[in-house]
Amino acid sequence: MKAGYFLATLLLLLAGKVEAQTLTVREAISRALEKNHIVRAAGHDVSAARQMSIIANSRYFPVISLEETLAASNAPTQTFMMKLDQSRFSQDDFKINNLNHPSTWQDFKTTLQLQQPLYVPSLSPLARIAAKETEKSELGLESTRQDTAFQVFSLYLETRKSEAQLKAADKAVADALENMRLATIRTAAGIGLRSDELRARTHLSMVEQQLITAGNNLTLAKLRLAITIGWPEDQSFEVSTEPENTLAMLLSDDTTRLALETRADLKQFQTEIEKSEAAVKLANSEYLPSLAAFASYQLNSRDAPFGIDNDAWIAGATLKWRLFDGFRRGAERSRAIAARSAAREMFDNKANEVRYQLKESLLRREEAGKRLEVARHALADAEETVRLITKRYENSLATMLELLDAQTVLNQSRANLVEMETGYALAGGRVYYSSGTFLKEMLK
């Protein structure tokens, strides 16, 4: 009765497989690149960086502004200038009393202004810094896409492993039921021990617990994968059981060079060096003069905004050269040079890390292949051991304890094989991930 309950539970867990959509790893990765929130956030960061680049380049263009000002005053100098601007100054305004104590006067002033930088040394390095920041954001997006794709690959394999472990746990329950059946028959026939039947029942309870855990592990693995790829909550899916082609490349000088040229995260450090070089140029530009042109057209009216009692214009150029600023420019230049040196050191460190990661991934994949081969042999030996001891137990040549020990080893061998198969596939994917070509290889 108890065994039937767990078999029914297993059937319920697998009931939705008929109508569930089968999802391949390539489909999962493609969907994640479109729906994953982290990838989307990185895309928005790129858009923001591009706008900052536009902002930096906008400093090359003229600034045109329109201004309307209403002012009223009885201050002698202010009223004097208002009347002059409006062409309303008369002979009476020169009287001493009118000059010292003028009546309240108002002025509507309309101003159209233009300012155009002609030579500003800081504009070029500022634009380059913004461009490099945009490039860095784009590389960050590519790095995020690579990371997310590999994460999906890992979660996909984890889901596949959970399914295989669930099947292995189900098979372990079936084997435990068979062992308990044999023990019950032998006890009923008077040739077995009651303790053998109890041991078989205890073993069955243990593997039933493992079945429950395996079912929950599968549910959680699917949930994590669904969240990562943006799968709708009201739709179920199954992962494909077809093996993925993750044959790893061999380590060579070309492979290492490919990784150094392809890894987006390494390119980010290179971009940071170029950005720091632009920052040094920006600091040096502070020692140079700047030149700008300006022009203004002005309307003045006493009674109405945008009125024309009089108009005037002014145009000119401004040269500005900072001669001393308390040694600030020297300190900024030294800081920029130090930051550039730090960026170069970080790049060299990252390059060494990339070389190490590539070599490690190839070594670990070779190790995973050997361990997988050993696990397969171990499973075959465990299955044969259980078969032989079962025969001996049926003929009263072995004890139930020996049979259960052999069955436990078999269950462990099955679980270990699933673990090794997953590890081998993951190690193959990690080789491409370490070389920076994972996304390209998985989607081609």
C-alpha positions as CSV (number, residue, x, y, z in Angstrom):
1,M,0.0,0.0,0.0
2,K,2.8,2.3,1.0
3,A,4.8,1.5,-2.2
4,G,1.7,2.0,-4.3
5,Y,1.3,5.5,-2.8
6,F,4.8,6.5,-3.8
7,L,4.4,5.1,-7.3
8,A,1.2,7.1,-7.7
9,T,3.1,10.2,-6.5
10,L,5.7,9.6,-9.1
11,L,3.1,9.2,-11.8
12,L,1.5,12.5,-10.8
13,L,4.9,14.2,-11.0
14,L,5.4,12.9,-14.6
15,A,1.7,13.3,-15.6
16,G,2.2,16.7,-17.4
17,K,5.0,15.5,-19.7
18,V,2.6,14.5,-22.5
19,E,1.5,18.1,-23.2
20,A,4.5,19.9,-21.9
21,Q,6.7,21.6,-24.5
22,T,10.2,20.2,-24.9
23,L,12.8,22.9,-24.6
24,T,16.3,22.4,-26.1
25,V,19.3,24.1,-24.5
26,R,19.6,26.4,-27.6
27,E,16.0,27.5,-27.2
28,A,16.5,28.1,-23.5
29,I,19.6,30.3,-24.1
30,S,17.9,32.2,-26.9
31,R,14.9,32.9,-24.8
32,A,17.1,34.0,-21.8
33,L,19.0,36.5,-24.0
34,E,15.6,38.0,-24.9
35,K,13.7,37.8,-21.6
36,N,16.3,37.7,-18.8
37,H,16.1,40.8,-16.6
38,I,19.8,41.1,-16.1
39,V,20.5,41.0,-19.8
40,R,17.7,43.6,-20.3
41,A,19.2,45.8,-17.6
42,A,22.6,45.6,-19.3
43,G,21.0,46.7,-22.6
44,H,19.5,49.7,-20.9
45,D,22.9,50.6,-19.5
46,V,24.2,50.6,-23.0
47,S,21.4,52.9,-24.1
48,A,22.2,55.3,-21.2
49,A,26.0,55.2,-22.1
50,R,25.2,56.1,-25.7
51,Q,23.2,59.0,-24.6
52,M,26.1,60.2,-22.5
53,S,28.3,60.0,-25.6
54,I,25.8,62.2,-27.5
55,I,25.8,64.6,-24.6
56,A,29.6,64.9,-24.7
57,N,29.6,65.5,-28.4
58,S,26.9,68.2,-28.1
59,R,29.5,70.5,-26.5
60,Y,30.9,71.1,-30.0
61,F,27.7,72.7,-31.2
62,P,26.5,76.3,-30.5
63,V,24.2,77.0,-27.7
64,I,21.3,79.3,-28.7
65,S,18.9,80.6,-26.1
66,L,16.0,83.0,-25.9
67,E,15.3,85.0,-22.8
68,E,12.5,87.4,-21.8
69,T,13.1,89.6,-18.7
70,L,10.8,92.1,-17.0
71,A,12.4,94.5,-14.6
72,A,11.1,97.6,-12.7
73,S,13.2,100.0,-10.6
74,N,13.6,103.5,-9.4
75,A,17.4,103.2,-8.9
76,P,19.1,106.0,-10.8
77,T,21.6,103.8,-12.7
78,Q,18.9,101.2,-13.6
79,T,16.3,103.6,-14.9
80,F,19.0,105.5,-16.8
81,M,20.1,102.3,-18.6
82,M,16.5,101.2,-19.2
83,K,15.6,104.5,-20.9
84,L,18.7,104.3,-23.0
85,D,18.0,100.8,-24.1
86,Q,14.4,101.8,-25.1
87,S,15.6,105.0,-26.9
88,R,13.3,107.0,-24.5
89,F,16.0,109.2,-22.9
90,S,15.2,112.9,-23.2
91,Q,16.7,116.2,-22.2
92,D,14.6,116.4,-19.1
93,D,16.3,113.2,-17.8
94,F,19.6,115.2,-17.5
95,K,18.1,117.4,-14.8
96,I,19.8,116.8,-11.5
97,N,16.6,116.0,-9.6
98,N,15.5,113.6,-12.2
99,L,18.9,111.9,-12.3
100,N,19.1,111.6,-8.5
101,H,15.4,110.8,-7.9
102,P,13.9,109.2,-11.0
103,S,10.4,107.8,-11.1
104,T,9.8,104.1,-11.3
105,W,10.5,102.7,-14.7
106,Q,10.0,99.2,-16.2
107,D,11.6,97.3,-19.1
108,F,10.8,94.2,-21.1
109,K,14.0,92.9,-22.5
110,T,14.1,90.1,-25.1
111,T,17.5,88.6,-25.7
112,L,18.5,86.0,-28.3
113,Q,22.0,84.7,-27.5
114,L,24.5,82.4,-29.3
115,Q,27.6,80.9,-27.8
116,Q,30.0,78.8,-29.9
117,P,33.2,77.1,-28.6
118,L,36.0,77.7,-31.1
119,Y,38.9,76.0,-29.4
120,V,38.3,74.1,-26.1
121,P,41.0,71.5,-25.6
122,S,39.0,69.5,-23.1
123,L,36.2,68.7,-25.5
124,S,38.0,66.0,-27.5
125,P,39.2,63.9,-24.5
126,L,35.8,64.3,-22.9
127,A,34.1,63.0,-26.0
128,R,36.6,60.1,-26.2
129,I,36.0,59.2,-22.5
130,A,32.3,59.1,-23.2
131,A,32.9,56.9,-26.3
132,K,35.0,54.5,-24.3
133,E,32.4,54.4,-21.6
134,T,29.9,53.4,-24.3
135,E,32.2,50.8,-25.6
136,K,32.7,49.5,-22.1
137,S,29.0,49.2,-21.6
138,E,28.6,47.4,-24.9
139,L,31.3,44.9,-23.9
140,G,29.6,44.6,-20.5
141,L,26.4,43.7,-22.3
142,E,28.2,41.0,-24.3
143,S,29.9,39.7,-21.1
144,T,26.4,39.6,-19.4
145,R,25.0,37.7,-22.4
146,Q,27.9,35.2,-22.1
147,D,27.4,34.8,-18.4
148,T,23.7,34.4,-18.7
149,A,24.0,31.8,-21.5
150,F,26.4,29.8,-19.5
151,Q,24.2,30.1,-16.4
152,V,21.2,28.8,-18.5
153,F,23.4,25.9,-19.8
154,S,24.4,25.0,-16.2
155,L,20.8,25.2,-15.0
156,Y,19.6,23.2,-18.0
157,L,22.1,20.4,-17.1
158,E,21.1,20.6,-13.5
159,T,17.4,20.1,-14.5
160,R,18.4,17.2,-16.7
161,K,20.5,15.7,-13.9
162,S,17.5,16.1,-11.5
163,E,15.3,14.2,-14.0
164,A,17.9,11.4,-14.2
165,Q,18.2,11.3,-10.5
166,L,14.4,11.0,-10.1
167,K,14.4,8.1,-12.5
168,A,17.3,6.5,-10.6
169,A,15.4,7.0,-7.4
170,D,12.3,5.4,-8.9
171,K,14.4,2.5,-10.0
172,A,15.9,2.2,-6.6
173,V,12.3,2.0,-5.1
174,A,11.4,-0.7,-7.6
175,D,14.5,-2.7,-6.7
176,A,13.7,-2.2,-2.9
177,L,10.2,-3.5,-3.5
178,E,11.6,-6.6,-5.2
179,N,14.0,-7.2,-2.4
180,M,11.1,-6.9,0.2
181,R,9.0,-9.2,-1.9
182,L,11.8,-11.9,-1.9
183,A,12.2,-11.4,1.9
184,T,8.5,-11.8,2.5
185,I,8.2,-14.9,0.4
186,R,11.2,-16.5,2.2
187,T,9.8,-15.6,5.6
188,A,6.4,-17.0,4.6
189,A,8.1,-20.2,3.4
190,G,9.9,-20.6,6.7
191,I,13.4,-20.3,5.1
192,G,14.0,-16.6,5.7
193,L,14.4,-14.5,8.8
194,R,12.0,-11.9,10.1
195,S,15.0,-9.5,10.5
196,D,15.6,-9.8,6.7
197,E,12.1,-8.7,6.0
198,L,12.5,-5.7,8.4
199,R,15.8,-4.7,6.9
200,A,14.2,-4.8,3.4
201,R,11.3,-2.6,4.6
202,T,13.7,-0.2,6.3
203,H,15.7,0.0,3.1
204,L,12.5,0.7,1.1
205,S,11.6,3.5,3.4
206,M,15.0,5.1,2.9
207,V,14.8,5.0,-0.9
208,E,11.2,6.3,-0.8
209,Q,12.5,9.3,1.1
210,Q,15.2,9.8,-1.6
211,L,12.4,9.6,-4.2
212,I,10.6,12.5,-2.5
213,T,13.7,14.6,-2.3
214,A,14.5,13.9,-6.0
215,G,11.0,15.0,-7.0
216,N,11.4,18.3,-5.1
217,N,14.9,18.8,-6.6
218,L,13.5,18.5,-10.1
219,T,10.6,20.9,-9.3
220,L,13.1,23.5,-7.9
221,A,15.6,23.0,-10.8
222,K,12.8,23.7,-13.3
223,L,11.6,26.7,-11.4
224,R,15.1,28.2,-11.3
225,L,15.6,27.6,-15.0
226,A,12.2,29.1,-15.8
227,I,12.9,32.2,-13.8
228,T,16.3,32.7,-15.5
229,I,14.9,32.3,-19.1
230,G,11.7,34.2,-18.4
231,W,9.4,31.2,-18.9
232,P,5.6,31.9,-18.2
233,E,4.5,30.5,-14.8
234,D,1.4,29.0,-16.3
235,Q,3.2,26.9,-18.9
236,S,5.2,23.7,-18.2
237,F,8.2,22.4,-20.1
238,E,10.5,19.5,-20.3
239,V,14.2,19.5,-21.1
240,S,15.6,17.6,-24.0
241,T,17.3,14.3,-23.3
242,E,19.5,14.6,-26.4
243,P,23.2,15.1,-25.5
244,E,24.7,18.5,-26.3
245,N,27.7,18.8,-28.5
246,T,30.3,20.4,-26.2
247,L,33.4,18.8,-27.6
248,A,36.3,20.9,-26.3
249,M,39.1,22.4,-28.3
250,L,42.7,21.5,-27.6
251,L,45.0,23.9,-25.9
252,S,47.3,25.7,-28.2
253,D,48.8,29.1,-28.8
254,D,46.0,29.9,-31.2
255,T,43.4,28.9,-28.6
256,T,45.0,31.2,-26.0
257,R,45.3,34.0,-28.4
258,L,41.6,33.5,-29.4
259,A,40.6,33.8,-25.7
260,L,42.6,36.9,-25.2
261,E,41.1,38.5,-28.3
262,T,37.5,37.3,-27.7
263,R,36.8,37.6,-24.0
264,A,34.5,40.5,-23.5
265,D,35.4,41.0,-19.9
266,L,39.1,41.2,-20.9
267,K,38.2,43.8,-23.6
268,Q,36.6,45.9,-20.9
269,F,39.9,46.2,-19.1
270,Q,41.6,47.2,-22.4
271,T,38.9,49.8,-22.9
272,E,39.5,51.1,-19.4
273,I,43.2,51.6,-20.3
274,E,42.1,53.6,-23.4
275,K,39.7,55.6,-21.2
276,S,42.4,56.4,-18.7
277,E,44.6,57.6,-21.5
278,A,41.9,60.0,-22.5
279,A,41.7,61.1,-18.9
280,V,45.4,62.0,-19.0
281,K,44.8,64.1,-22.1
282,L,41.9,65.7,-20.4
283,A,44.2,66.6,-17.4
284,N,46.8,68.0,-19.8
285,S,44.2,70.1,-21.7
286,E,43.7,72.1,-18.5
287,Y,47.1,73.8,-19.2
288,L,45.9,75.2,-22.6
289,P,43.8,78.3,-23.3
290,S,40.2,78.1,-24.6
291,L,38.5,80.3,-27.2
292,A,34.8,80.9,-27.7
293,A,32.6,83.2,-29.8
294,F,29.4,84.9,-28.6
295,A,26.7,87.0,-30.2
296,S,23.5,88.5,-28.8
297,Y,20.5,90.4,-30.3
298,Q,18.4,92.4,-27.9
299,L,14.9,94.0,-28.0
300,N,13.7,96.5,-25.3
301,S,10.2,97.7,-24.7
302,R,8.6,99.6,-21.8
303,D,5.0,98.4,-22.3
304,A,4.9,94.8,-23.7
305,P,6.9,91.6,-23.8
306,F,8.7,91.0,-27.1
307,G,8.0,94.6,-28.0
308,I,10.4,96.7,-30.0
309,D,11.0,100.2,-28.7
310,N,14.7,99.7,-29.6
311,D,17.0,96.9,-30.7
312,A,20.7,96.3,-30.4
313,W,23.3,93.6,-31.0
314,I,26.7,92.6,-29.7
315,A,29.2,90.0,-30.9
316,G,32.8,89.0,-29.9
317,A,35.2,86.3,-28.8
318,T,36.6,85.3,-25.4
319,L,40.0,83.9,-24.8
320,K,40.5,82.3,-21.4
321,W,43.8,81.0,-20.1
322,R,44.1,79.8,-16.5
323,L,47.5,80.7,-15.2
324,F,47.4,79.5,-11.6
325,D,44.9,77.4,-9.7
326,G,46.7,76.3,-6.5
327,F,48.5,73.3,-8.1
328,R,45.1,71.6,-8.8
329,R,45.9,70.8,-12.4
330,G,49.2,69.1,-11.5
331,A,47.5,67.0,-8.9
332,E,44.8,66.0,-11.4
333,R,47.3,65.1,-14.0
334,S,49.3,62.9,-11.5
335,R,46.0,61.2,-10.5
336,A,45.1,60.5,-14.1
337,I,48.6,59.0,-14.8
338,A,48.3,56.8,-11.7
339,A,44.8,55.6,-12.7
340,R,46.2,54.7,-16.1
341,S,49.0,52.6,-14.6
342,A,46.4,50.9,-12.4
343,A,44.3,50.1,-15.4
344,R,47.3,48.5,-17.2
345,E,48.1,46.4,-14.1
346,M,44.5,45.2,-13.9
347,F,44.5,44.3,-17.6
348,D,47.7,42.2,-17.2
349,N,46.2,40.5,-14.1
350,K,43.0,39.7,-16.0
351,A,44.9,38.4,-19.0
352,N,46.8,36.0,-16.7
353,E,43.6,34.9,-15.1
354,V,42.1,34.2,-18.6
355,R,45.0,32.0,-19.5
356,Y,44.7,30.1,-16.2
357,Q,40.9,29.7,-16.6
358,L,41.4,28.3,-20.1
359,K,44.0,25.8,-19.0
360,E,42.0,24.8,-15.9
361,S,38.8,24.2,-18.0
362,L,40.7,22.0,-20.4
363,L,42.3,20.0,-17.6
364,R,39.0,19.7,-15.7
365,R,37.2,18.5,-18.8
366,E,39.9,15.8,-19.3
367,E,39.4,14.9,-15.7
368,A,35.6,14.7,-16.0
369,G,36.0,12.4,-19.1
370,K,38.1,10.0,-17.1
371,R,35.8,10.1,-14.1
372,L,32.8,9.5,-16.3
373,E,34.5,6.4,-17.8
374,V,35.3,5.1,-14.3
375,A,31.7,5.8,-13.2
376,R,30.3,3.8,-16.1
377,H,32.5,0.8,-15.2
378,A,31.5,1.1,-11.6
379,L,27.8,1.0,-12.5
380,A,28.3,-2.1,-14.6
381,D,30.2,-3.8,-11.8
382,A,27.5,-2.8,-9.2
383,E,24.7,-4.1,-11.4
384,E,26.5,-7.4,-11.9
385,T,27.2,-7.6,-8.2
386,V,23.5,-7.1,-7.3
387,R,22.5,-9.7,-9.9
388,L,24.9,-12.3,-8.5
389,I,24.1,-11.6,-4.8
390,T,20.3,-11.7,-5.6
391,K,20.8,-15.2,-7.1
392,R,22.8,-16.3,-4.1
393,Y,20.2,-14.9,-1.7
394,E,17.4,-16.7,-3.6
395,N,19.4,-19.9,-3.0
396,S,20.2,-19.1,0.7
397,L,23.9,-18.5,-0.1
398,A,23.9,-14.8,0.9
399,T,22.2,-12.7,3.6
400,M,19.8,-9.9,3.1
401,L,22.4,-7.6,4.6
402,E,24.8,-8.4,1.8
403,L,22.1,-7.9,-0.8
404,L,21.1,-4.5,0.7
405,D,24.7,-3.4,0.9
406,A,25.2,-4.3,-2.8
407,Q,21.9,-2.5,-3.6
408,T,23.0,0.6,-1.8
409,V,26.3,0.6,-3.8
410,L,24.3,0.2,-7.0
411,N,22.0,3.2,-6.1
412,Q,25.1,5.3,-5.3
413,S,26.7,4.2,-8.6
414,R,23.6,5.3,-10.5
415,A,23.6,8.7,-8.8
416,N,27.3,9.1,-9.3
417,L,27.0,8.3,-13.0
418,V,24.3,11.0,-13.4
419,E,26.6,13.4,-11.6
420,M,29.6,12.5,-13.8
421,E,27.6,12.9,-17.0
422,T,26.4,16.3,-16.0
423,G,29.9,17.3,-14.9
424,Y,31.4,16.2,-18.2
425,A,28.9,18.2,-20.3
426,L,29.3,21.2,-18.0
427,A,33.1,21.0,-18.2
428,G,32.9,21.0,-22.0
429,G,30.8,24.1,-22.0
430,R,33.1,25.7,-19.6
431,V,36.0,25.4,-22.1
432,Y,34.1,27.5,-24.6
433,Y,33.0,29.9,-21.8
434,S,36.6,30.4,-20.8
435,S,37.6,31.1,-24.4
436,G,34.8,33.6,-24.8
437,T,33.1,31.7,-27.6
438,F,30.4,29.9,-25.6
439,L,27.5,31.8,-27.0
440,K,28.7,31.5,-30.6
441,E,29.3,27.7,-30.3
442,M,26.0,27.0,-28.6
443,L,23.8,29.0,-31.0
444,K,25.4,28.0,-34.3
